Structure formats: C-alpha cells, structure tokens
Amino acid sequence: MKILPIIITGIVIIWVTGPAQAGYRDLKRDMDAYVPPALLQPPQPPVPPVASQPDAFEAEKSTIERLRDHWVKVVGETATAIGEADIHPTIIKAASDDARTLELLRPRFSLQVVQALILVRNPSVKAETDRVRASIEGFDQVTQLDEILRQYSAYTESVMPGVGPMVGMDNIRMKFPFPGVTALKGQVAQKNVEAQKQVLDLVRRDILAQGRKAYWNLLYTHRAQRITRDTLDRLNHLESVATTRYGAGKTSYQDVVKIRIGRERLDEQLTTLKEQRVNLETELLALMDMPPGNSIGWPGTFTPNISLPILDDLYPLAMENRQELKRMRAMLGKKERMVEMAETMIQPAFTQNYSLFTDEVILQAGSTGKKPSFGTKVSPVRGKGLPKNAWFGTRDAYLRETKRKVEALRADLLNAEAGTRLMVRRGWFDLDRARRERSLYKDRLLDLSRTSLDVSTKGYESGKVSFSDVITSYNGWLDVNLAGERRNSDVGIARAELERRVGVLLP
C-alpha cells in the first residue's frame, strides 16, 4: 500500500518536468540560432583594402633597381680593366695560381703584365672591391625598408584577458613615403656607392703607381749591374796593362794599386745593387700577394714613354678624373640629397589610417566601464597645424648642421682643386726634367764618354796618356752610364707619378 503513493508521485513528476525539459532544449536551440538585427550587431572591423603601390613609388623603385644593376656591372668591369684597356683573360686565369703567376714573371716580363697581376691579386684592391659591393646593398635596403613600411596586417585572433576567446583586430598603419622621399633615399645610396667606388679607384691608382715605380727601379738595378760588370771587365784589362808597364819599368806600382782599389769599390757596388734588386723584387711580389724569396726574371721593357703631355690639357683632365676630387663631389652630392630629404620628410606621410596604436578608448566586454587609453602619437605643430616627425628635424637643428657641413665640404673641394693644379704642375715639371736629363746623358754625354774612354785607354797602352787621365775617363764613363740609366728609369717613375696625380693613365 505504501508503494502505490510513491509510484503515483513519480508519474506526476515525469508528467510535469517532461515538457519543461523539451521546452528548454527548444529555447536553447533558438537562442543559439538567433541572429540579431543589423542595428543591434556589434560593429565589425572594416576589411582593409588591398594595398596598392602608387605609380610614383613603383617608378622610383624601378629606377633604384636599375641603379643597383648598373653599379654591379661597373664593379665587375673595373676588376678586369687597366685604364681603358681590359686585362687579358689568360692573365686573369693564371693569376689565381701562384705557380702560374711566377711563370708570367720569367724570364722577362713586361710592364703590362706587372700592372695586370697587381690589380687582379692585390689584397687591398680586393678589400675595397668588397666594400663597394657592400655599399651597393644600400639600394635594396632603401626599397625594402619603404616596402616594409607600406605593409599592414588585417585580422588576428587573440585572447583578451579576463573575458576568454575574443575576435579582435591588430590595427597597423599603412604608410606611404612622401612623394620623392624614396627617390632621394636612392640618390643618397647612389652617392654613397660613388664615393666608395672612388676609394676603390684611388687604391687601384696608388697600387698601380707603386708597382710601376718598383718596375722602373728594378730595371735600373739590372742595367746598373750590367754596366758595373762591364766596367769591371775594362778595369781588369787596364790592370793587366798597368802590370805589364810596371814590369817594364814604365809606370809605378801605385797605378796597379789604384786599379785594384777601384775594383774593390765596384765589387761592393755590385753587392749593393744585388740587394736593392732583391728588395724591389720583394716589393713587386708583395703587391701581387706573393711570398718573398721567389725568384723572378727581369724587366723586358727598357724604354719608357718619353712623350710630354701638354700642361694645359692636364688641368681639366685632373679636375675630371682625380679620385680624391670625385669622391668629395660624391660626398657633397650625398649631403645635398640628405638636406633635401630632411626638408621633405618634415611633411606628413601618407597613410590609410590604420594605426598600430590609437587613442581610442577600449570598451571592456561584460562591462560598461572604459579603460583609459594611452598616448601614442607625438604631433608637434608647425605652421598651419602641419605635423612633423618628432625624431627628425623637430627644431631644424639637423638641417642647420647638415647645411653647414655642405658649405664646409664645398670649401674643401675648392681647396683640393687648387692643390691638384699645383701637384699636376710639379708632376709635369718632374717629367719634363727627367726627359731632358735622359736625353742629355743617353743621347750626347754617353757617346762622348765612350769616345774619351777608348782614346785614353789606347793612349795609356802606348804611354801617351797618364794614369790619372785614364782613370778619370773610366770614372766618367761609369758615371755617365749609370746616370743615363737612372734618368731613363726616372722618366718612367715621373710619368707614373704624374698619372697618379691626374688620376688617369695618359696616352
């Protein structure tokens, strides 16, 4: 009997709660599927438009890329050129191996081979070439930086603290460079490459001049050794004559002793010339990045270019080609572009108003409270409310500083041009003097000294000329010969120095 009320109570509960549960499930399904009216929906973040690159930026970018390709080509052509002539491919191929390089320096080697090997193998030239190539990367940095500044992100999913998973937007400013800024940056990069390229040309010029001077000095030591040995042979003959005359009682033993003293002096001079030759060979090998101690041949070019350029033609040539002046002009152009860029960058940048940080208040989900925002923009006012970048030119101090440096660089350039004219004039004078002295010794005095030597030697053999006269003739012949060879090499050295001051090889 007690069970019956319990059963009835259970049936009643099931009858009452069954519809309620079904109604709850329907209600939950309807709530999940409910879409509020548009007016009641939360505002959706706008879809950022696809970034389109302005035509001006694309044109500037293409120009910068062409400049980069141009300088890559220029550096490649410079590495295989001597002045206006190209280095022969066989020399370039042989220069990669030490043994093959030495083969080019035996037994006789030309000045052209020396110049080519120095330019291809010298470590300083290689280092400056790498620096130029490094500066060329500045073109890509210009375009890539502005490209990055123009990029933006659209939507991301992130977690908002205290609320749970939420859909939000990271707003990033899409910024376009002010018209012409990218082009100015490209010009700054170009001037920087030009300046670095002039450093490379300067190193090539100085290294080449050093090698040419060593070549002509080496030629002198070889020629001086030959002349000294020839003189020793003549003294040996004269000693035999003096000994014969001394045996016959026709002269004193003092004549024989003086000849032997002269021979000892010449032997010592030969030793000095030999060591000088080794020093010069070591210098040439060092310029070619070769270890010392390697034996090389001797110069095969005996006569330098003895032509004298017109002085008035050298001044404009030096103004146009001297590397120091070209580098200063490049640096001046760089500074001028920097001033122009600084004045341009004061203008506000173009933006599509997607800002990484905004000054808008943030509405907290589940609450009517507002979180205070934080300041993200520094907008000093200039003129009619024109915003200016706070980090660049806020008080125009940078502009004033750069303009002062530009004026100082212009003054330095004028001073360098005046100094270049003076150096060219002195270099031309040294070449002219070396030419005249070479002609004096080689064309006139040498024949006279040889005639005097032959006549005095025969006269001493016949007893018609005194020993002092014949010794004077020997010394005069030796001095004139050595002086002639010295002046011959001096012409090559003076020409190399003049070309270094002008900045270009003379025809």
RODO-2510 file (C-alpha; in nm, 4 decimals, decimal comma):
residues 507
     n   res          X          Y          Z
     1     m     0,0000     0,0000     0,0000
     2     k     0,2890     0,2327     0,0710
     3     i     0,4416     0,1667    -0,2720
     4     l     0,1370     0,2929    -0,4605
     5     p     0,1754     0,6594    -0,3492
     6     i     0,5376     0,6559    -0,4471
     7     i     0,4599     0,5299    -0,7953
     8     i     0,1911     0,7898    -0,8398
     9     t     0,4236     1,0684    -0,7254
    10     g     0,6903     0,9625    -0,9784
    11     i     0,4413     0,9575    -1,2593
    12     v     0,3291     1,3095    -1,1729
    13     i     0,6875     1,4416    -1,1646
    14     i     0,7657     1,2903    -1,5041
    15     w     0,4458     1,4312    -1,6485
    16     v     0,5263     1,7790    -1,5176
    17     t     0,9033     1,8035    -1,5966
    18     g     0,8988     1,6329    -1,9363
    19     p     0,7525     1,9228    -2,1290
    20     a     0,9666     2,1658    -1,9346
    21     q     1,2864     1,9905    -2,0429
    22     a     1,1719     1,9768    -2,4018
    23     g     1,0910     2,3460    -2,3909
    24     y     1,4349     2,4289    -2,2529
    25     r     1,6045     2,2409    -2,5338
    26     d     1,3974     2,4242    -2,7903
    27     l     1,4699     2,7564    -2,6234
    28     k     1,8449     2,6905    -2,6179
    29     r     1,8392     2,5873    -2,9862
    30     d     1,6502     2,9050    -3,0764
    31     m     1,8947     3,1207    -2,8774
    32     d     2,1933     2,9614    -3,0447
    33     a     2,0469     3,0208    -3,3857
    34     y     1,9345     3,3742    -3,3126
    35     v     2,0814     3,6486    -3,5324
    36     p     2,0149     3,9957    -3,4011
    37     p     1,9159     4,2743    -3,6388
    38     a     2,1975     4,4651    -3,8102
    39     l     2,1397     4,7647    -3,5930
    40     l     2,1916     4,5556    -3,2805
    41     q     2,5000     4,3683    -3,4027
    42     p     2,8400     4,4784    -3,2692
    43     p     3,0380     4,6802    -3,5200
    44     q     3,2641     4,4692    -3,7337
    45     p     3,6112     4,5907    -3,8155
    46     p     3,6338     4,7128    -4,1709
    47     v     3,8241     4,4993    -4,4148
    48     p     4,1410     4,6826    -4,5037
    49     p     4,1703     4,7488    -4,8719
    50     v     4,4361     4,5675    -5,0646
    51     a     4,7484     4,7751    -5,0614
    52     s     4,8188     4,9159    -5,3992
    53     q     5,1518     5,0636    -5,4740
    54     p     5,1357     5,4153    -5,6072
    55     d     5,2726     5,4597    -5,9554
    56     a     5,5278     5,7137    -5,8285
    57     f     5,6705     5,4683    -5,5792
    58     e     5,6886     5,1932    -5,8392
    59     a     5,8753     5,4245    -6,0775
    60     e     6,1187     5,5298    -5,8060
    61     k     6,1714     5,1693    -5,7038
    62     s     6,2437     5,0648    -6,0633
    63     t     6,4938     5,3481    -6,1001
    64     i     6,6749     5,2396    -5,7844
    65     e     6,6869     4,8790    -5,9050
    66     r     6,8363     4,9927    -6,2371
    67     l     7,0980     5,1931    -6,0496
    68     r     7,1866     4,8872    -5,8461
    69     d     7,2284     4,6729    -6,1577
    70     h     7,4375     4,9469    -6,3174
    71     w     7,6829     4,9610    -6,0282
    72     v     7,7094     4,5836    -6,0099
    73     k     7,8141     4,5901    -6,3756
    74     v     8,0559     4,8790    -6,3193
    75     v     8,2341     4,6980    -6,0357
    76     g     8,2614     4,3827    -6,2453
    77     e     8,4119     4,5726    -6,5372
    78     t     8,6525     4,7628    -6,3114
    79     a     8,8008     4,4420    -6,1737
    80     t     8,9249     4,3406    -6,5197
    81     a     9,0405     4,6766    -6,6563
    82     i     9,3644     4,8756    -6,6671
    83     g     9,2690     5,2258    -6,7583
    84     e     9,0779     5,1961    -7,0838
    85     a     9,2192     4,8507    -7,1689
    86     d     9,0947     4,5143    -7,0445
    87     i     9,3205     4,2643    -6,8714
    88     h     9,3840     3,9630    -7,0930
    89     p     9,1763     3,6595    -6,9858
    90     t     9,4872     3,4372    -6,9767
    91     i     9,6441     3,6639    -6,7143
    92     i     9,3236     3,6613    -6,5075
    93     k     9,3150     3,2818    -6,5227
    94     a     9,6841     3,2440    -6,4388
    95     a     9,6626     3,4951    -6,1536
    96     s     9,4526     3,2515    -5,9494
    97     d     9,7551     3,0217    -5,9041
    98     d    10,0916     3,1188    -5,7506
    99     a    10,2968     2,8875    -5,9693
   100     r    10,1390     3,0121    -6,2907
   101     t    10,1820     3,3697    -6,1717
   102     l    10,5561     3,3125    -6,1298
   103     e    10,5711     3,1699    -6,4808
   104     l    10,4475     3,5037    -6,6123
   105     l    10,7386     3,6736    -6,4345
   106     r    11,0102     3,4626    -6,6016
   107     p    11,2466     3,5268    -6,7668
   108     r    11,1398     3,8645    -6,8969
   109     f    10,8150     4,0315    -6,8049
   110     s    10,6505     4,3417    -6,9401
   111     l    10,5120     4,6381    -6,7522
   112     q    10,1613     4,5450    -6,8699
   113     v    10,1878     4,2008    -6,7090
   114     v    10,3024     4,3553    -6,3805
   115     q    10,0106     4,6011    -6,3803
   116     a     9,7576     4,3282    -6,4565
   117     l     9,8841     4,0912    -6,1877
   118     i     9,8861     4,3666    -5,9256
   119     l     9,5278     4,4728    -5,9978
   120     v     9,3982     4,1153    -6,0001
   121     r     9,5881     3,9795    -5,6968
   122     n     9,6455     4,2745    -5,4621
   123     p     9,4640     4,2264    -5,1259
   124     s     9,3925     4,5981    -5,0804
   125     v     9,2184     4,6106    -5,4170
   126     k     9,0134     4,3042    -5,3246
   127     a     8,9168     4,4570    -4,9887
   128     e     8,7986     4,7837    -5,1431
   129     t     8,6109     4,5928    -5,4120
   130     d     8,4201     4,4078    -5,1398
   131     r     8,3442     4,7374    -4,9676
   132     v     8,1955     4,8763    -5,2883
   133     r     7,9826     4,5649    -5,3289
   134     a     7,8709     4,6042    -4,9685
   135     s     7,7678     4,9657    -5,0316
   136     i     7,5617     4,8534    -5,3326
   137     e     7,3380     4,6623    -5,0925
   138     g     7,2183     5,0019    -4,9725
   139     f     6,9907     5,0190    -5,2792
   140     d     6,7995     4,7108    -5,1668
   141     q     6,7794     4,8447    -4,8138
   142     v     6,6093     5,1602    -4,9403
   143     t     6,3396     4,9799    -5,1378
   144     q     6,2878     4,7022    -4,8844
   145     l     6,2522     4,9444    -4,5927
   146     d     5,9900     5,1528    -4,7686
   147     e     5,8171     4,8335    -4,8807
   148     i     5,8004     4,7129    -4,5205
   149     l     5,6611     5,0469    -4,4036
   150     r     5,3818     5,0084    -4,6560
   151     q     5,2716     4,6665    -4,5318
   152     y     4,9929     4,6062    -4,2831
   153     s     4,8131     4,3207    -4,1028
   154     a     4,4395     4,2616    -4,1233
   155     y     4,2722     4,0437    -3,8646
   156     t     4,4055     3,8188    -3,5949
   157     e     4,2524     3,6090    -3,3229
   158     s     4,3865     3,6783    -2,9792
   159     v     4,2862     3,6265    -2,6179
   160     m     4,1524     3,9242    -2,4270
   161     p     4,2456     3,8875    -2,0606
   162     g     3,9563     3,8359    -1,8240
   163     v     3,6983     3,7533    -2,0855
   164     g     3,8035     3,4466    -2,2819
   165     p     3,8415     3,3892    -2,6541
   166     m     3,7550     3,7012    -2,8493
   167     v     3,7930     3,8136    -3,2081
   168     g     3,9902     4,1336    -3,2390
   169     m     4,1977     4,3349    -3,4821
   170     d     4,5576     4,4440    -3,4654
   171     n     4,5490     4,7786    -3,6390
   172     i     4,8707     4,8696    -3,8150
   173     r     4,9273     5,1884    -4,0075
   174     m     4,9723     5,1559    -4,3786
   175     k     5,2169     5,4295    -4,4547
   176     f     5,3296     5,5607    -4,7910
   177     p     5,6522     5,7617    -4,8243
   178     f     5,6081     6,1242    -4,9145
   179     p     5,6462     6,1703    -5,2921
   180     g     6,0139     6,1842    -5,3843
   181     v     6,1479     6,0581    -5,0491
   182     t     6,2226     5,7106    -5,1840
   183     a     6,3944     5,8625    -5,4868
   184     l     6,6031     6,0857    -5,2602
   185     k     6,6988     5,7846    -5,0500
   186     g     6,8055     5,6103    -5,3692
   187     q     7,0155     5,9109    -5,4678
   188     v     7,1803     5,9138    -5,1271
   189     a     7,2602     5,5449    -5,1700
   190     q     7,3967     5,6135    -5,5183
   191     k     7,6241     5,8925    -5,3960
   192     n     7,7452     5,6654    -5,1194
   193     v     7,8325     5,3974    -5,3769
   194     e     8,0023     5,6576    -5,5965
   195     a     8,2153     5,7725    -5,3046
   196     q     8,3100     5,4162    -5,2170
   197     k     8,3851     5,3412    -5,5820
   198     q     8,6268     5,6352    -5,5892
   199     v     8,8064     5,4899    -5,2880
   200     l     8,8463     5,1688    -5,4864
   201     d     8,9771     5,3600    -5,7880
   202     l     9,2125     5,5550    -5,5624
   203     v     9,3562     5,2350    -5,4163
   204     r     9,3928     5,0837    -5,7628
   205     r     9,5620     5,4022    -5,8835
   206     d     9,8115     5,4220    -5,5951
   207     i     9,8873     5,0493    -5,6000
   208     l     9,9410     5,0649    -5,9744
   209     a    10,1709     5,3679    -5,9436
   210     q    10,3707     5,1921    -5,6706
   211     g    10,4102     4,8858    -5,8903
   212     r    10,5213     5,0903    -6,1905
   213     k    10,7801     5,2759    -5,9829
   214     a    10,9136     4,9466    -5,8483
   215     y    10,9303     4,8144    -6,2045
   216     w    11,1407     5,1068    -6,3318
   217     n    11,3653     5,0975    -6,0259
   218     l    11,4140     4,7252    -6,0809
   219     l    11,5056     4,7959    -6,4417
   220     y    11,7692     5,0423    -6,3221
   221     t    11,9280     4,7904    -6,0859
   222     h    11,9543     4,5351    -6,3675
   223     r    12,1039     4,7872    -6,6081
   224     a    12,3368     4,9247    -6,3400
   225     q    12,4617     4,5732    -6,2628
   226     r    12,5374     4,5176    -6,6304
   227     i    12,7238     4,8494    -6,6593
   228     t    12,9209     4,7822    -6,3403
   229     r    13,0264     4,4363    -6,4586
   230     d    13,1288     4,5849    -6,7938
   231     t    13,3368     4,8431    -6,6112
   232     l    13,4997     4,5700    -6,4007
   233     d    13,5964     4,3851    -6,7200
   234     r    13,7538     4,7035    -6,8527
   235     l    13,9403     4,7565    -6,5259
   236     n    14,0717     4,4014    -6,5394
   237     h    14,2105     4,4781    -6,8841
   238     l    14,3536     4,8070    -6,7584
   239     e    14,5139     4,6261    -6,4607
   240     s    14,6881     4,3841    -6,6942
   241     v    14,8204     4,6784    -6,8969
   242     a    14,9409     4,8569    -6,5806
   243     t    15,1050     4,5392    -6,4528
   244     t    15,2870     4,4947    -6,7855
   245     r    15,4016     4,8550    -6,7851
   246     y    15,5120     4,8212    -6,4224
   247     g    15,7153     4,5128    -6,5127
   248     a    15,8774     4,7072    -6,7922
   249     g    15,9544     4,9943    -6,5570
   250     k    15,7309     5,2342    -6,7435
   251     t    15,4976     5,3080    -6,4531
   252     s    15,4841     5,2797    -6,0784
   253     y    15,3184     5,0109    -5,8739
   254     q    15,0831     5,2772    -5,7458
   255     d    14,8907     5,2570    -6,0718
   256     v    14,8223     4,8871    -6,0125
   257     v    14,7126     4,9538    -5,6549
   258     k    14,4697     5,2280    -5,7603
   259     i    14,3107     4,9995    -6,0165
   260     r    14,2656     4,7275    -5,7536
   261     i    14,1069     4,9811    -5,5162
   262     g    13,8647     5,0779    -5,7925
   263     r    13,7783     4,7115    -5,8467
   264     e    13,7014     4,6611    -5,4782
   265     r    13,4705     4,9599    -5,4835
   266     l    13,2859     4,8258    -5,7852
   267     d    13,2519     4,4831    -5,6219
   268     e    13,0900     4,6476    -5,3214
   269     q    12,8637     4,8475    -5,5505
   270     l    12,7575     4,5273    -5,7247
   271     t    12,6653     4,3755    -5,3887
   272     t    12,4546     4,6799    -5,3044
   273     l    12,2787     4,6673    -5,6412
   274     k    12,2062     4,2990    -5,5904
   275     e    12,0422     4,3628    -5,2536
   276     q    11,8466     4,6535    -5,3980
   277     r    11,7220     4,4236    -5,6720
   278     v    11,6038     4,1689    -5,4126
   279     n    11,4221     4,4450    -5,2215
   280     l    11,2452     4,5615    -5,5368
   281     e    11,1537     4,2062    -5,6355
   282     t    11,0116     4,1521    -5,2880
   283     e    10,8093     4,4726    -5,3214
   284     l    10,6616     4,3591    -5,6521
   285     l    10,5812     4,0172    -5,5093
   286     a    10,4148     4,1759    -5,2069
   287     l    10,1967     4,3906    -5,4337
   288     m    10,0919     4,0671    -5,6071
   289     d    10,0275     3,8902    -5,2753
   290     m    10,3214     3,6550    -5,3315
   291     p    10,5605     3,5378    -5,0577
   292     p    10,9159     3,6750    -5,0608
   293     g    11,2097     3,4709    -5,1758
   294     n    11,0622     3,3679    -5,5105
   295     s    11,2951     3,4292    -5,7990
   296     i    11,1635     3,6361    -6,0860
   297     g    11,3137     3,7473    -6,4138
   298     w    11,3971     4,0981    -6,5185
   299     p    11,2018     4,3768    -6,6850
   300     g    11,1652     4,3342    -7,0560
   301     t    11,0659     4,6944    -7,1299
   302     f    11,3762     4,9116    -7,1380
   303     t    11,2440     5,2434    -7,2645
   304     p    10,9559     5,4308    -7,1027
   305     n    10,7130     5,6574    -7,2801
   306     i    10,9167     5,9753    -7,3230
   307     s    10,6396     6,1910    -7,4684
   308     l    10,5468     6,5055    -7,2782
   309     p    10,1757     6,5896    -7,2493
   310     i    10,0557     6,9461    -7,2855
   311     l    10,0311     7,1038    -6,9434
   312     d     9,7131     7,2989    -7,0148
   313     d     9,5405     6,9757    -7,1151
   314     l     9,6269     6,8123    -6,7853
   315     y     9,4413     7,0596    -6,5628
   316     p     9,0862     6,9823    -6,6855
   317     l     9,1808     6,6151    -6,7097
   318     a     9,2794     6,6140    -6,3428
   319     m     8,9684     6,8102    -6,2410
   320     e     8,7560     6,5441    -6,4068
   321     n     8,9412     6,2261    -6,3143
   322     r     9,1354     6,2694    -5,9900
   323     q     8,9747     6,0263    -5,7472
   324     e     9,0014     6,2481    -5,4403
   325     l     8,8011     6,5203    -5,6151
   326     k     8,5413     6,2776    -5,7474
   327     r     8,4940     6,1304    -5,4015
   328     m     8,4500     6,4756    -5,2477
   329     r     8,1925     6,5629    -5,5135
   330     a     8,0077     6,2404    -5,4391
   331     m     8,0086     6,3162    -5,0661
   332     l     7,8919     6,6699    -5,1400
   333     g     7,6073     6,5349    -5,3509
   334     k     7,5175     6,2929    -5,0733
   335     k     7,4997     6,5744    -4,8179
   336     e     7,2877     6,7861    -5,0519
   337     r     7,0438     6,4984    -5,1021
   338     m     7,0291     6,4478    -4,7266
   339     v     6,9330     6,8113    -4,6783
   340     e     6,6647     6,7835    -4,9433
   341     m     6,5389     6,4592    -4,7912
   342     a     6,5296     6,6121    -4,4435
   343     e     6,3238     6,9030    -4,5696
   344     t     6,0878     6,6646    -4,7476
   345     m     6,0448     6,4245    -4,4559
   346     i     5,9112     6,7068    -4,2414
   347     q     5,5927     6,6700    -4,4447
   348     p     5,3321     6,4254    -4,3129
   349     a     5,3448     6,0770    -4,4567
   350     f     5,0507     5,9397    -4,6498
   351     t     4,8548     5,6785    -4,4546
   352     q     4,5365     5,4774    -4,4848
   353     n     4,4651     5,5452    -4,1192
   354     y     4,5386     5,2000    -3,9893
   355     s     4,7380     5,2808    -3,6830
   356     l     4,9329     5,0378    -3,4717
   357     f     4,8160     5,2252    -3,1656
   358     t     4,5162     5,4521    -3,1446
   359     d     4,3961     5,6985    -2,8897
   360     e     4,0517     5,5412    -2,8850
   361     v     3,9121     5,4113    -2,5573
   362     i     3,8695     5,0353    -2,5224
   363     l     3,5262     4,9053    -2,4187
   364     q     3,5604     4,6139    -2,1786
   365     a     3,3359     4,3162    -2,2609
   366     g     3,0745     4,2470    -1,9978
   367     s     3,1089     4,5910    -1,8501
   368     t     3,0114     4,9447    -1,9229
   369     g     3,3432     5,0715    -1,7875
   370     k     3,6040     5,2153    -2,0185
   371     k     3,9754     5,1569    -1,9904
   372     p     4,1728     5,4782    -2,0289
   373     s     4,3761     5,4881    -2,3460
   374     f     4,7396     5,5823    -2,3692
   375     g     4,9034     5,8384    -2,5935
   376     t     5,0808     5,7018    -2,8960
   377     k     5,1427     5,9992    -3,1223
   378     v     5,3754     6,2909    -3,0865
   379     s     5,2427     6,5632    -3,3105
   380     p     5,4262     6,8880    -3,2707
   381     v     5,2638     7,1659    -3,4618
   382     r     5,4409     7,3543    -3,7347
   383     g     5,2871     7,6266    -3,9389
   384     k     4,9197     7,5646    -4,0048
   385     g     4,8949     7,2569    -3,7900
   386     l     5,1303     7,0569    -4,0079
   387     p     5,2508     6,7509    -3,8137
   388     k     5,6207     6,6911    -3,8009
   389     n     5,8097     6,3737    -3,7126
   390     a     5,9418     6,4257    -3,3646
   391     w     6,2555     6,2221    -3,4319
   392     f     6,3719     6,4151    -3,7344
   393     g     6,4110     6,7909    -3,7712
   394     t     6,1824     6,8957    -3,4843
   395     r     6,3839     7,2096    -3,4209
   396     d     6,5610     7,2167    -3,7596
   397     a     6,8940     7,1605    -3,5827
   398     y     6,9775     6,8675    -3,8054
   399     l     6,9094     7,0737    -4,1153
   400     r     7,1264     7,3574    -3,9979
   401     e     7,4071     7,1181    -3,9082
   402     t     7,3937     6,9407    -4,2427
   403     k     7,3817     7,2668    -4,4396
   404     r     7,6901     7,3905    -4,2559
   405     k     7,8703     7,0689    -4,3407
   406     v     7,7719     7,1090    -4,7041
   407     e     7,9215     7,4580    -4,7165
   408     a     8,2390     7,3361    -4,5469
   409     l     8,2675     7,0492    -4,7949
   410     r     8,2300     7,2924    -5,0861
   411     a     8,5177     7,4983    -4,9458
   412     d     8,7271     7,1824    -4,9023
   413     l     8,6551     7,0880    -5,2620
   414     l     8,7750     7,4263    -5,3902
   415     n     9,0920     7,3932    -5,1838
   416     a     9,1508     7,0399    -5,3132
   417     e     9,1073     7,1545    -5,6727
   418     a     9,3656     7,4294    -5,6233
   419     g     9,6048     7,1799    -5,4629
   420     t     9,5509     6,9401    -5,7522
   421     r     9,6540     7,2042    -6,0055
   422     l     9,9746     7,2656    -5,8115
   423     m    10,0531     6,8938    -5,7882
   424     v     9,9919     6,8489    -6,1595
   425     r    10,2212     7,1388    -6,2406
   426     r    10,5007     6,9930    -6,0262
   427     g    10,4495     6,6448    -6,1650
   428     w    10,4678     6,7770    -6,5191
   429     f    10,7897     6,9627    -6,4322
   430     d    10,9464     6,6457    -6,2878
   431     l    10,8614     6,4538    -6,6041
   432     d    10,9968     6,7294    -6,8266
   433     r    11,3212     6,7492    -6,6300
   434     a    11,3668     6,3710    -6,6346
   435     r    11,3144     6,3680    -7,0111
   436     r    11,5667     6,6452    -7,0683
   437     e    11,8281     6,4874    -6,8430
   438     r    11,7739     6,1479    -7,0019
   439     s    11,8306     6,2982    -7,3443
   440     l    12,1437     6,4742    -7,2163
   441     y    12,3052     6,1579    -7,0828
   442     k    12,1773     5,8964    -7,3278
   443     d    12,1950     6,0933    -7,6495
   444     r    12,5005     6,3164    -7,6004
   445     l    12,7205     6,2537    -7,2969
   446     l    12,7234     5,8746    -7,3317
   447     d    12,8859     5,8783    -7,6761
   448     l    13,1378     6,1404    -7,5651
   449     s    13,2342     5,9429    -7,2531
   450     r    13,2771     5,6217    -7,4531
   451     t    13,4999     5,8002    -7,7027
   452     s    13,7057     5,9518    -7,4205
   453     l    13,7409     5,6090    -7,2571
   454     d    13,8587     5,4367    -7,5754
   455     v    14,1081     5,7135    -7,6596
   456     s    14,2527     5,7325    -7,3087
   457     t    14,2852     5,3528    -7,2826
   458     k    14,4786     5,3296    -7,6087
   459     g    14,6872     5,6319    -7,5145
   460     y    14,7787     5,4729    -7,1782
   461     e    14,8767     5,1476    -7,3505
   462     s    15,1098     5,3449    -7,5775
   463     g    15,2384     5,5622    -7,2950
   464     k    15,0920     5,8827    -7,4363
   465     v    14,8265     5,9311    -7,1631
   466     s    14,8901     5,9449    -6,7915
   467     f    14,7296     5,7029    -6,5489
   468     s    14,5282     5,9760    -6,3809
   469     d    14,3747     6,0741    -6,7126
   470     v    14,2746     5,7197    -6,7983
   471     i    14,1236     5,6639    -6,4521
   472     t    13,9281     5,9862    -6,4917
   473     s    13,7945     5,8586    -6,8224
   474     y    13,6899     5,5284    -6,6628
   475     n    13,5103     5,7017    -6,3780
   476     g    13,3443     5,9458    -6,6168
   477     w    13,2240     5,6654    -6,8420
   478     l    13,0829     5,4739    -6,5464
   479     d    12,9083     5,7791    -6,4014
   480     v    12,7548     5,8828    -6,7329
   481     n    12,6281     5,5294    -6,7987
   482     l    12,4736     5,4944    -6,4552
   483     a    12,3259     5,8457    -6,4723
   484     g    12,1771     5,7735    -6,8141
   485     e    12,0060     5,4571    -6,6890
   486     r    11,8940     5,6377    -6,3748
   487     r    11,7352     5,9151    -6,5798
   488     n    11,5775     5,6594    -6,8096
   489     s    11,4011     5,4954    -6,5165
   490     d    11,3227     5,8366    -6,3683
   491     v    11,1184     5,9171    -6,6783
   492     g    10,9010     5,6113    -6,6163
   493     i    10,8729     5,6963    -6,2462
   494     a    10,7890     6,0617    -6,3135
   495     r    10,5250     5,9611    -6,5657
   496     a    10,3717     5,7157    -6,3188
   497     e    10,3608     5,9883    -6,0534
   498     l    10,2085     6,2420    -6,2928
   499     e     9,9387     5,9926    -6,3903
   500     r     9,8715     5,9263    -6,0228
   501     r     9,8165     6,2988    -5,9657
   502     v     9,5971     6,3351    -6,2725
   503     g     9,4045     6,0214    -6,1803
   504     v     9,4145     5,8518    -6,5196
   505     l     9,6705     5,6803    -6,7429
   506     l     9,7996     5,9179    -7,0073
   507     p     9,8070     5,8090    -7,3709
***
